[in-house]
Amino acid sequence: MSLTQPRDAASQPARKVTIQHLLDKKHSHQPITALTAYDYPTARLVDEAGIDIILVGDSLAMTVLGHDNTLAVTVDEMLHHTRAVRRAARSSFLVVDMPFGSYHTGTNDALRNATRFIKESGAEAVKIEGGASRAPLVEQLTQAEIPVVAHIGLTPQSLHRMSGYRVQGRSMAAIDALMTDAAILESAGAVAIVLEGVPREVAARITAASGIPTIGIGAGPDCDGQILVFHDLFQLTFAPHAKFVRTFGDAATLFRQGIEQYQHAVANRTFPSDSESYHLSTEVLTSFYHQETTEPQPI
């Protein structure tokens, strides 16, 4: 079935991933899979592959919109892309990043923006960055029936405060702070925690102590699940990869080769060919050429 064709009822997946499904996976020690997606075709491929969680990450600022970091992306841009992903995500649990500035200016603004993501885009949870200081917000969102995925460790929206993308949790004090963050966010109602850029040993300890799933990115293999940026998976970021990224295909080379072949075919008039062109029927063609020969010529 082509991605350009709508899916019929018979092709709908039987399983719909929910929060309970993710909890069950944690408790039965089944790894949780997660990937980012920012548009319909990508989300459809990810969903049909059976990935548990699709995250519409604010990383789209860099991977899709060409910004240098995640800070520039807006609520409206995140809504636009999440709507596109929602149309494809039939099975995966859909999470959206709340972008920088959308929850930093007070609880009312955060509730308003989070409600928009659930109501207008079809997201099933929002993700916010930060530790224990975000617990009151997590509690407020949870009370408003908005599931929250927390994100601690290396938090890209804190780029300037952290003086760059630096691994977190290397000292005993920093480890204790991360452990506290995770426990407080879970108590506040978070349904899962993303652990980014922390040592493997620290992520393993947080995972063992946590009653909710941990999703790692640059946090070692002992988390309950793993997430990567889709474009990192297929060499579409045009930048050096972080240590924790493994590529699973070279789409950039494939696309370049295809574009070069297309350019060559057009330049040499081998595309489109006669077989790739539409033609008149024999009856109409006869009249068409007859008209050409009988038209009066200009004087």
Contacts in CASP RR format, 6 or more apart in sequence:
PFRMAT RR
TARGET T0000
AUTHOR 0000-0000-0000
METHOD contacts of the structure
MODEL  1
MSLTQPRDAASQPARKVTIQHLLDKKHSHQPITALTAYDYPTARLVDEAG
IDIILVGDSLAMTVLGHDNTLAVTVDEMLHHTRAVRRAARSSFLVVDMPF
GSYHTGTNDALRNATRFIKESGAEAVKIEGGASRAPLVEQLTQAEIPVVA
HIGLTPQSLHRMSGYRVQGRSMAAIDALMTDAAILESAGAVAIVLEGVPR
EVAARITAASGIPTIGIGAGPDCDGQILVFHDLFQLTFAPHAKFVRTFGD
AATLFRQGIEQYQHAVANRTFPSDSESYHLSTEVLTSFYHQETTEPQPI
1 7 0 8 1.000
1 11 0 8 1.000
3 41 0 8 1.000
3 44 0 8 1.000
3 45 0 8 1.000
7 90 0 8 1.000
12 90 0 8 1.000
13 47 0 8 1.000
13 48 0 8 1.000
13 50 0 8 1.000
13 90 0 8 1.000
13 91 0 8 1.000
15 21 0 8 1.000
15 91 0 8 1.000
16 90 0 8 1.000
16 91 0 8 1.000
17 52 0 8 1.000
17 53 0 8 1.000
17 91 0 8 1.000
17 92 0 8 1.000
17 93 0 8 1.000
18 93 0 8 1.000
19 93 0 8 1.000
19 125 0 8 1.000
19 147 0 8 1.000
19 191 0 8 1.000
21 52 0 8 1.000
21 93 0 8 1.000
22 32 0 8 1.000
22 52 0 8 1.000
22 53 0 8 1.000
22 93 0 8 1.000
22 191 0 8 1.000
22 192 0 8 1.000
22 213 0 8 1.000
23 212 0 8 1.000
23 213 0 8 1.000
24 30 0 8 1.000
25 31 0 8 1.000
25 32 0 8 1.000
25 52 0 8 1.000
25 213 0 8 1.000
25 224 0 8 1.000
26 32 0 8 1.000
26 211 0 8 1.000
26 212 0 8 1.000
26 213 0 8 1.000
26 224 0 8 1.000
31 224 0 8 1.000
31 225 0 8 1.000
31 226 0 8 1.000
32 52 0 8 1.000
32 53 0 8 1.000
32 213 0 8 1.000
32 215 0 8 1.000
32 224 0 8 1.000
32 225 0 8 1.000
32 226 0 8 1.000
33 50 0 8 1.000
33 51 0 8 1.000
33 52 0 8 1.000
33 53 0 8 1.000
33 225 0 8 1.000
33 226 0 8 1.000
34 51 0 8 1.000
34 52 0 8 1.000
34 53 0 8 1.000
34 54 0 8 1.000
34 55 0 8 1.000
34 215 0 8 1.000
34 225 0 8 1.000
34 226 0 8 1.000
34 227 0 8 1.000
35 46 0 8 1.000
35 51 0 8 1.000
35 53 0 8 1.000
35 54 0 8 1.000
35 55 0 8 1.000
35 227 0 8 1.000
35 228 0 8 1.000
35 229 0 8 1.000
35 230 0 8 1.000
35 233 0 8 1.000
36 54 0 8 1.000
36 55 0 8 1.000
36 56 0 8 1.000
36 57 0 8 1.000
36 59 0 8 1.000
36 60 0 8 1.000
36 63 0 8 1.000
36 227 0 8 1.000
36 228 0 8 1.000
36 229 0 8 1.000
36 230 0 8 1.000
36 231 0 8 1.000
37 43 0 8 1.000
37 46 0 8 1.000
37 54 0 8 1.000
37 55 0 8 1.000
37 56 0 8 1.000
37 85 0 8 1.000
37 88 0 8 1.000
37 89 0 8 1.000
37 230 0 8 1.000
38 56 0 8 1.000
38 57 0 8 1.000
38 60 0 8 1.000
38 63 0 8 1.000
38 64 0 8 1.000
38 81 0 8 1.000
38 84 0 8 1.000
38 85 0 8 1.000
38 230 0 8 1.000
39 64 0 8 1.000
39 81 0 8 1.000
39 84 0 8 1.000
39 85 0 8 1.000
40 84 0 8 1.000
40 85 0 8 1.000
40 87 0 8 1.000
40 88 0 8 1.000
41 88 0 8 1.000
42 85 0 8 1.000
42 230 0 8 1.000
43 54 0 8 1.000
43 84 0 8 1.000
43 85 0 8 1.000
43 87 0 8 1.000
43 88 0 8 1.000
43 89 0 8 1.000
43 92 0 8 1.000
44 88 0 8 1.000
46 54 0 8 1.000
46 89 0 8 1.000
46 92 0 8 1.000
46 230 0 8 1.000
47 54 0 8 1.000
47 88 0 8 1.000
47 89 0 8 1.000
47 90 0 8 1.000
47 91 0 8 1.000
47 92 0 8 1.000
48 91 0 8 1.000
50 91 0 8 1.000
50 92 0 8 1.000
51 92 0 8 1.000
52 92 0 8 1.000
52 93 0 8 1.000
53 92 0 8 1.000
53 93 0 8 1.000
53 94 0 8 1.000
53 95 0 8 1.000
53 215 0 8 1.000
53 227 0 8 1.000
54 85 0 8 1.000
54 89 0 8 1.000
54 92 0 8 1.000
54 93 0 8 1.000
54 94 0 8 1.000
54 95 0 8 1.000
55 95 0 8 1.000
55 96 0 8 1.000
55 97 0 8 1.000
55 127 0 8 1.000
55 227 0 8 1.000
56 78 0 8 1.000
56 81 0 8 1.000
56 82 0 8 1.000
56 85 0 8 1.000
56 94 0 8 1.000
56 95 0 8 1.000
56 96 0 8 1.000
56 97 0 8 1.000
56 123 0 8 1.000
57 78 0 8 1.000
57 96 0 8 1.000
57 97 0 8 1.000
57 127 0 8 1.000
58 70 0 8 1.000
58 73 0 8 1.000
58 78 0 8 1.000
58 97 0 8 1.000
58 99 0 8 1.000
58 100 0 8 1.000
58 156 0 8 1.000
58 157 0 8 1.000
59 70 0 8 1.000
59 97 0 8 1.000
59 156 0 8 1.000
59 229 0 8 1.000
60 73 0 8 1.000
60 77 0 8 1.000
60 78 0 8 1.000
60 81 0 8 1.000
61 67 0 8 1.000
61 69 0 8 1.000
61 70 0 8 1.000
61 71 0 8 1.000
61 72 0 8 1.000
61 73 0 8 1.000
61 77 0 8 1.000
61 99 0 8 1.000
62 68 0 8 1.000
62 69 0 8 1.000
62 70 0 8 1.000
62 237 0 8 1.000
63 229 0 8 1.000
63 230 0 8 1.000
63 231 0 8 1.000
63 236 0 8 1.000
63 237 0 8 1.000
64 81 0 8 1.000
65 72 0 8 1.000
65 73 0 8 1.000
65 77 0 8 1.000
67 73 0 8 1.000
69 156 0 8 1.000
69 159 0 8 1.000
70 97 0 8 1.000
70 99 0 8 1.000
70 100 0 8 1.000
70 156 0 8 1.000
70 157 0 8 1.000
70 159 0 8 1.000
71 100 0 8 1.000
71 157 0 8 1.000
71 159 0 8 1.000
73 99 0 8 1.000
73 100 0 8 1.000
74 99 0 8 1.000
75 99 0 8 1.000
75 102 0 8 1.000
75 113 0 8 1.000
75 116 0 8 1.000
77 99 0 8 1.000
78 96 0 8 1.000
78 97 0 8 1.000
78 98 0 8 1.000
78 99 0 8 1.000
78 117 0 8 1.000
78 121 0 8 1.000
79 116 0 8 1.000
79 117 0 8 1.000
79 120 0 8 1.000
79 121 0 8 1.000
82 94 0 8 1.000
82 96 0 8 1.000
82 117 0 8 1.000
82 121 0 8 1.000
82 122 0 8 1.000
82 123 0 8 1.000
83 120 0 8 1.000
83 121 0 8 1.000
83 122 0 8 1.000
85 94 0 8 1.000
86 94 0 8 1.000
86 121 0 8 1.000
86 122 0 8 1.000
86 123 0 8 1.000
93 124 0 8 1.000
93 125 0 8 1.000
94 122 0 8 1.000
94 123 0 8 1.000
94 124 0 8 1.000
94 125 0 8 1.000
95 123 0 8 1.000
95 124 0 8 1.000
95 125 0 8 1.000
95 126 0 8 1.000
95 127 0 8 1.000
95 149 0 8 1.000
96 117 0 8 1.000
96 121 0 8 1.000
96 123 0 8 1.000
96 125 0 8 1.000
96 126 0 8 1.000
96 127 0 8 1.000
97 126 0 8 1.000
97 127 0 8 1.000
98 110 0 8 1.000
98 113 0 8 1.000
98 114 0 8 1.000
98 117 0 8 1.000
98 126 0 8 1.000
98 127 0 8 1.000
98 128 0 8 1.000
99 157 0 8 1.000
100 157 0 8 1.000
102 109 0 8 1.000
102 110 0 8 1.000
102 113 0 8 1.000
103 109 0 8 1.000
103 110 0 8 1.000
103 113 0 8 1.000
103 114 0 8 1.000
103 128 0 8 1.000
103 137 0 8 1.000
107 136 0 8 1.000
107 137 0 8 1.000
107 140 0 8 1.000
110 128 0 8 1.000
110 137 0 8 1.000
110 140 0 8 1.000
110 141 0 8 1.000
111 140 0 8 1.000
111 141 0 8 1.000
111 144 0 8 1.000
111 146 0 8 1.000
114 126 0 8 1.000
114 141 0 8 1.000
114 144 0 8 1.000
114 146 0 8 1.000
115 144 0 8 1.000
115 146 0 8 1.000
117 123 0 8 1.000
117 126 0 8 1.000
118 124 0 8 1.000
118 126 0 8 1.000
118 146 0 8 1.000
124 147 0 8 1.000
125 146 0 8 1.000
125 147 0 8 1.000
125 148 0 8 1.000
125 149 0 8 1.000
125 191 0 8 1.000
125 192 0 8 1.000
126 141 0 8 1.000
126 146 0 8 1.000
126 147 0 8 1.000
126 148 0 8 1.000
126 149 0 8 1.000
127 148 0 8 1.000
127 149 0 8 1.000
127 150 0 8 1.000
127 151 0 8 1.000
127 194 0 8 1.000
128 134 0 8 1.000
128 137 0 8 1.000
128 138 0 8 1.000
128 148 0 8 1.000
128 149 0 8 1.000
128 150 0 8 1.000
128 151 0 8 1.000
129 151 0 8 1.000
129 152 0 8 1.000
129 155 0 8 1.000
129 156 0 8 1.000
129 157 0 8 1.000
129 158 0 8 1.000
130 150 0 8 1.000
130 151 0 8 1.000
130 152 0 8 1.000
130 155 0 8 1.000
130 158 0 8 1.000
130 181 0 8 1.000
131 150 0 8 1.000
131 152 0 8 1.000
131 181 0 8 1.000
131 184 0 8 1.000
131 185 0 8 1.000
132 180 0 8 1.000
132 181 0 8 1.000
132 184 0 8 1.000
132 185 0 8 1.000
134 150 0 8 1.000
134 185 0 8 1.000
134 188 0 8 1.000
135 184 0 8 1.000
135 185 0 8 1.000
135 187 0 8 1.000
135 188 0 8 1.000
136 188 0 8 1.000
138 148 0 8 1.000
138 150 0 8 1.000
138 185 0 8 1.000
138 188 0 8 1.000
138 189 0 8 1.000
138 190 0 8 1.000
139 188 0 8 1.000
139 189 0 8 1.000
141 148 0 8 1.000
142 148 0 8 1.000
142 188 0 8 1.000
142 189 0 8 1.000
142 190 0 8 1.000
147 191 0 8 1.000
148 189 0 8 1.000
148 190 0 8 1.000
148 191 0 8 1.000
149 190 0 8 1.000
149 191 0 8 1.000
149 192 0 8 1.000
149 193 0 8 1.000
149 194 0 8 1.000
149 215 0 8 1.000
150 182 0 8 1.000
150 185 0 8 1.000
150 190 0 8 1.000
150 192 0 8 1.000
150 193 0 8 1.000
150 194 0 8 1.000
151 193 0 8 1.000
151 194 0 8 1.000
151 196 0 8 1.000
152 178 0 8 1.000
152 181 0 8 1.000
152 182 0 8 1.000
152 185 0 8 1.000
152 193 0 8 1.000
152 194 0 8 1.000
152 195 0 8 1.000
152 196 0 8 1.000
153 168 0 8 1.000
153 169 0 8 1.000
153 178 0 8 1.000
153 181 0 8 1.000
153 195 0 8 1.000
153 196 0 8 1.000
153 197 0 8 1.000
153 198 0 8 1.000
154 162 0 8 1.000
154 165 0 8 1.000
154 166 0 8 1.000
154 167 0 8 1.000
154 168 0 8 1.000
154 196 0 8 1.000
154 197 0 8 1.000
154 198 0 8 1.000
155 162 0 8 1.000
155 196 0 8 1.000
156 165 0 8 1.000
156 196 0 8 1.000
159 165 0 8 1.000
162 168 0 8 1.000
165 242 0 8 1.000
167 197 0 8 1.000
167 198 0 8 1.000
167 199 0 8 1.000
168 174 0 8 1.000
168 178 0 8 1.000
168 197 0 8 1.000
168 198 0 8 1.000
169 175 0 8 1.000
169 177 0 8 1.000
169 178 0 8 1.000
169 198 0 8 1.000
169 199 0 8 1.000
169 202 0 8 1.000
170 199 0 8 1.000
175 202 0 8 1.000
175 205 0 8 1.000
178 198 0 8 1.000
178 202 0 8 1.000
178 206 0 8 1.000
179 202 0 8 1.000
179 205 0 8 1.000
179 206 0 8 1.000
179 209 0 8 1.000
182 193 0 8 1.000
182 206 0 8 1.000
182 209 0 8 1.000
182 210 0 8 1.000
182 214 0 8 1.000
183 209 0 8 1.000
183 210 0 8 1.000
185 193 0 8 1.000
186 193 0 8 1.000
186 210 0 8 1.000
186 211 0 8 1.000
186 212 0 8 1.000
190 212 0 8 1.000
191 212 0 8 1.000
191 213 0 8 1.000
192 212 0 8 1.000
192 213 0 8 1.000
192 214 0 8 1.000
192 215 0 8 1.000
193 206 0 8 1.000
193 210 0 8 1.000
193 212 0 8 1.000
193 213 0 8 1.000
193 214 0 8 1.000
193 215 0 8 1.000
194 214 0 8 1.000
194 215 0 8 1.000
194 216 0 8 1.000
194 217 0 8 1.000
194 227 0 8 1.000
195 203 0 8 1.000
195 206 0 8 1.000
195 207 0 8 1.000
195 214 0 8 1.000
195 215 0 8 1.000
195 216 0 8 1.000
195 217 0 8 1.000
195 218 0 8 1.000
195 219 0 8 1.000
195 223 0 8 1.000
196 216 0 8 1.000
196 217 0 8 1.000
196 218 0 8 1.000
196 219 0 8 1.000
197 217 0 8 1.000
197 218 0 8 1.000
197 219 0 8 1.000
197 244 0 8 1.000
198 206 0 8 1.000
198 218 0 8 1.000
198 219 0 8 1.000
199 219 0 8 1.000
200 219 0 8 1.000
200 220 0 8 1.000
200 221 0 8 1.000
200 222 0 8 1.000
202 219 0 8 1.000
203 214 0 8 1.000
203 216 0 8 1.000
203 219 0 8 1.000
203 220 0 8 1.000
203 222 0 8 1.000
203 223 0 8 1.000
204 220 0 8 1.000
204 222 0 8 1.000
204 223 0 8 1.000
206 214 0 8 1.000
207 214 0 8 1.000
207 222 0 8 1.000
207 223 0 8 1.000
207 224 0 8 1.000
213 224 0 8 1.000
213 225 0 8 1.000
214 223 0 8 1.000
214 224 0 8 1.000
214 225 0 8 1.000
215 223 0 8 1.000
215 224 0 8 1.000
215 225 0 8 1.000
215 226 0 8 1.000
215 227 0 8 1.000
216 223 0 8 1.000
216 225 0 8 1.000
216 226 0 8 1.000
216 227 0 8 1.000
217 226 0 8 1.000
217 227 0 8 1.000
217 228 0 8 1.000
217 244 0 8 1.000
218 242 0 8 1.000
218 243 0 8 1.000
218 244 0 8 1.000
219 244 0 8 1.000
220 244 0 8 1.000
228 245 0 8 1.000
228 246 0 8 1.000
229 237 0 8 1.000
229 245 0 8 1.000
230 236 0 8 1.000
231 237 0 8 1.000
232 241 0 8 1.000
232 242 0 8 1.000
232 245 0 8 1.000
232 247 0 8 1.000
233 247 0 8 1.000
233 248 0 8 1.000
233 249 0 8 1.000
234 247 0 8 1.000
234 248 0 8 1.000
234 249 0 8 1.000
234 250 0 8 1.000
234 251 0 8 1.000
234 252 0 8 1.000
235 247 0 8 1.000
235 249 0 8 1.000
235 250 0 8 1.000
235 251 0 8 1.000
235 252 0 8 1.000
235 253 0 8 1.000
236 251 0 8 1.000
236 252 0 8 1.000
238 252 0 8 1.000
241 247 0 8 1.000
262 271 0 8 1.000
265 271 0 8 1.000
279 285 0 8 1.000
280 288 0 8 1.000
END
